[in-house]
Amino acid sequence: MSKILVDQLSHPQRVRILYKTILRLHRGLPDELKDLGDKYVKDEFRRHLKCNPMEAQLFMTEWAKYAVTISKQLGIRGKPLGTLGDDLDQETVEMLKDDQVVQLYELMLAAKGIEGDVITKEDITNK
């Protein structure tokens, strides 16, 4: 899509295109990762419907980076070319809010197939 066309789109249209692109990319993931990824993406986009403009810009930037990373890792045929995903650097992890750390931990548990070991925001703040 050309830059001129993208600039003419409204914010909701850009969000919808990114959302659908990510779900389309997930079709190339193994079934268990596709299911987990689709649920996570749907939840994240739903939770950010009413965020402020600054958060919306950061949200869109990070999800666009994710889409680019996944598209490179899946290749032209849409099948994994090697390792999927990227490691989070220490600086990024330190910038996360408490509820984001909890969410990341729960996502890791779900990805590893571990159930029942859920921490809450209270677990973190009551240290």
Salt bridges, closest charged atoms under 4 A:
ASP7 OD1 - LYS3 NZ 3.46
ASP38 OD1 - HIS26 ND1 2.78
ASP38 OD2 - LYS34 NZ 2.71
ASP43 OD2 - ARG47 NE 3.45
GLU44 OE2 - ARG47 NH2 2.75
GLU44 OE1 - HIS48 ND1 3.89
GLU55 OE2 - LYS97 NZ 3.47
GLU62 OE2 - LYS65 NZ 3.43
